[in-house]
Amino acid sequence: MFFSIIIPLYNRPQEIDELLHTLTLQTYRAFEVLVIEDGSVNKADHIVKKYQDKLDLRYFEKANEGQGFTRNFGFERAKGDYFIIFDSDCLIPSNYLQIVHDSLSANWLDAYGGPDGAHESFTPLQKAISYSMTSPFTTGGIRGSKKGIGQFHPRSFNMGISRQVWEKAGGFIITRLGEDIEYSIRIHSLGYKIGLIADAIVYHKRRTDFLKFYKQIHFFGRARINIYKFFPSQLKLVHFFPAFATLAMLFTVMANLFNWRIALLCNVMLTIYIMLIFFHSWWINKSTKIAFLSIIAAFTQLVAYGLGFMQDYWKRVILKRS
């Protein structure tokens, strides 16, 4: 099986350097790499050049269109039997392609997704953000899990599709705001088999400070409403949880100002939730610092997603604006 690895890139030369290095270490060697510069100002051509003799590597430059359409650009030029897409801020374990090859050989999937985690080299903040994005105490608990709610929808930081799927389904029809979920649902609708390869993990660096993390997750909240506009049945009760949590935090602040009895109950519940996050993160990461940062990351994630979700729910569902 020959894989085509497709990586959209936008103004992140340092990230692609680290990602390409991890690909040189793959134990399974039947693959090519397509790096597509999506209208970057800070280009990575000089970085990519040093890997030309280490990888079957092609580098393209194009006008900025967003990650979805940039992946389509790669699909159209890929030679492989199976296409794999990564975000540029991922590190790939050396046995990743071997795991995917062996899994597909034993149990064929027309499309797959894999989980993400924190690499040992990540900073405490990056590990805390990774914890929040994968924790059962935030919405991260429904991602990359065999126990997910409803259909499994691969996410584009770690996702693969067969050439046959691309030829039948085409590529992404929206370039951002939930483009990977829309694509996954459309693949499902065509009757293709999609599943999780649980051992095909990547180390996802995500954002390096809480402000950038907030902006990214706020975008994810808005993306959920964008998916709803395509597929109304895919909006589940769980997707409202961050909005409910955000409103509950606001209610707790108001209760502390005006009603101490209600405030006492709210504060007890909030304290229990904080302690659950702290001790669960500490148990996983074995670090008090990361556990404290995980509390901040979890609340940043809930509020950012909740506000983004409510913003576009109000504008696009209630007010019916495009």
N, C-alpha and C positions, 0 to 999 in steps of 0.2 A: 504494500500500500504506500502510495506516494502522497505526502502531505504538502499543502501550500499554506504557509503561515503568513497572514496578512495583518499588517500593523499600520494603522493611521497614525500620523505624527503631526503635532502642531506646537511649534516653539518649545520643544523639550529635548534638545540634543543630549543632555546628560542622561536622561532616562533611557533613551534608545541605546546609548553606549552600554549601560548596565544590562539591559534586556538582551542585546545581541551577544554579549559575553556569555550569558547563561545558555544561549542557544548553541554556542560552539561546544558546549560540554555535553550535549545530548548523546546518549548511548545509542539511540536509534537514529540512523543517518539518512534515511530516504525522505528528504524534505527540501523544500526551497523556502526562501524568505522574501516577501515583498514589503518594502517600506515605502509608504506613500506620504510625501510631504504635502499637507493640506493647506497650501497658501501661507506657509510659515515665513516670518521675517527673520527669526533666529534659526537658520537652517542647520541641518545635521549632515550635510553631504561629506564634510571632512571626517566626521565620526564614522559614517557608514563605509567610507573608502577603506579604512584600515581592517575591515572584516571581509573584504571582497575575496581574499585568498583563503579565508577560513570557512566560508559558508557559500552555498549556492544562493546568491543574494542579488536582488534587483532593486534599484532605487528610482523613484519617480517623483516629479514635482508637478503640482496642479494648482488651479485656483481654489480658494477656500470655499468648501461646501458643507462642512460638518462631517462628523465621523461616519454616519450612516452611508452617505453617498460616496465617501472616500473608500469605504470597504467595498462598495459596488465596483468602483474603479479597479480594485485589486481582484475581485472575483472574475472580472472580464479578462484579465491578463494572466490568471493563475493556470498552471499546468497540471495541478494535482488531481488525484481521485477524491480527495477530501480536503476541505478548506477549514483552517483553524484561525480564529481571530483573537488577538490579545490587545489589551490596552497597553500603551507605551510605558506605563508606570508599574508593570509587572516584572517579577523575576520568576524564571521557570526552572523547577527542579530538573536535574540531569536525566532522570528516568521518566519524565513526563510523557514524551512521545512513545516510549516503549509501553507504558501503562495504557495509553489510549489505543495503540495498535493491538495489544493483547486483548483488551476489553472488547473492541469492535470485532475482532476475529472470533471471540468466544460468544458474544451476544451482540449482534449487529444493531446499531442505532443509526437512523438516518440523520439525526442531529443529536448533539449532546451538550451538556454544560458541566462545568466542574466548580468546586468550591474555591474559596480564597482564604488565606491565612496570613499570619505575621511571620516574617523571617527573623532569625536571631539577630541580624544586623540592623533591624529597624530601631529607631529611637523609641524611648518610652511613650512619647506622644503618638507615634505611628502605631505602636502596639495597642494603645488604648483605643484609638479610632478603629483599628481592625477588630478589637474585641466588641466594640459597640455595634459594628456592622454585621457581626455574626452571632451576637448574643441572643439567647431565648428571652431576655428581659427587655429587648427592643424589637423593632420590626425586622432586625437582622436575623432573627431566629427562623424566619420562613424562607431564607435564601440558602441555596446549596445544601438542602437537607432532603433525605428520603422521606421525612415525615412532613414535608411541606403541605400547604393547604391547596387543594385542587390540583390542576395540571401543573407539571413542572415546566418552568419557562427559563431556559438558559439565558444568562446575562453575557453581554458582549465583551467583558473583560477576560472571559475564559469560555469560549464557545466554538463548536465545530459543526459543519454541515457537509453532507456528501455533495459531490458535483451534481448528482441527479436531482437533489432537492433544489439546488440553485437553478438548474435548467427548467424545472417545473414551476417553482414558486417565484423565481426572479430574486432580486435583491431587496434591500430596504426601500420602503416607499416614503418614509419620513427619515430625516437625517439626524434628529435629536429629539429630546423630550419623550423618552420611552420607546425609541425605535427598535431596540432589541426585543422588548416584550411583544410589541406588535408583530414583529417578524416571527417570533416563536408561536404565537397564537395562530398566525396564518399557516405556518408549517403544520401545526396540529390539525387545522381544519381540512388540510389536503390528505389527511389519513396517514401521514408519515409517523414513524416511531421515534419518539424523543425520550431521552432519559438522562439521569445523572450518572456520571462516572465519578464515584465518590473519592477515589484515590488520585484523580487527575487534578491535584491542587496546584494553584499558583500563589505566589506571595505578592499581594497587591499593596503597593505603597500608599495609595490614595493621597490625601492632602497632608501638608506638613505643618499646618497651624489650624486653630479652631475657626478662624474667620473663613478661610478657604473651605474648610469642611462644612461650615454652615451654608455657604453659598452653593456648594455642590448638592447638599441634601435638600435644600429649598427647591432646587431645580428638579430633584427626584419627586418631591411632593407634587409639583406642577405636572410632571410627566404622567403621574397616575391618572390625572383628569384627562390628559391627552389620549391615553389608552381607552378611557371610558367613552370618549367621543367616537372611537372606532368600534369598540366592543363593549356595550353597556353591561352585558352579563358578567364581565370580568371584574367589576367593582364589587369587592367583598367587604363584609363588616370589618375584617381585620385591617383593611386599608384606612378605616376611619380612626383607628386606635391612636395614632399620633395627634390627630386633631382633638380627640377627646382628652388625651393626656395634657395637651397644651391648655385647653380650657379649664381642666381640673387644677392646673398650677395657678392659673389666673384666679380661679375661685378660692384657692387656698390663701393667696395674698389678700384678697378682699375679706375673707373670713378672719384673718389675723388682725385686720383693721377694725372690724365691726362686730364680731361675735366670737368670743373666746371659747365657748362650748363647741361650736362647729369647728373652730380653728384647731382645738385640741385633737379631735378625731382626724381631721385632715393631716395634721402634723405627724400623728402617730403612723398613719398609712404611708405618708411620704418618707418617714424615717425607715420604715420596714423596707420600702422599695430601694432606698439608697443603700441600706445594709446588704440587701440581696445582691445588688450590682457589685458592691465593694468586695464581698467575700467570694463571690463567684469569679470575679476577675483575678483576685489574689490567688485563688486555688489554681486557675489556669496559668497565670503568668508568673506566679511566685515572686511578686514584687509589690510592695506597699505603694510605691510611687505610681506604678501603672494602675493599680486599683483605684487610687484617688483620681487620677486623670480619666479613668474609665467612667467615673460618675459624671464628670463634666462632659465627656464625649457623648454619653447616653442622653443627657438632657439636651445637649446641642442638637443631636440627631432628631429627637422627638419634636422639639420646638421648630426646628428648621423645616422638617418634613410636614409637620402639622400646619404651619403658617403657609407654606407653599401650596399644600393641598386645599386649605380653606380659601386662599386667594383665588385660585383658578376654579374651584367649585362654585364660588359666588359669582365670578365673572362669566364662566362658560356654561354652567348648569342652571343656576338661578336666573341670571340676567340674560343668558343665551347669546352672549357675545362671542364672535369667532376668535 
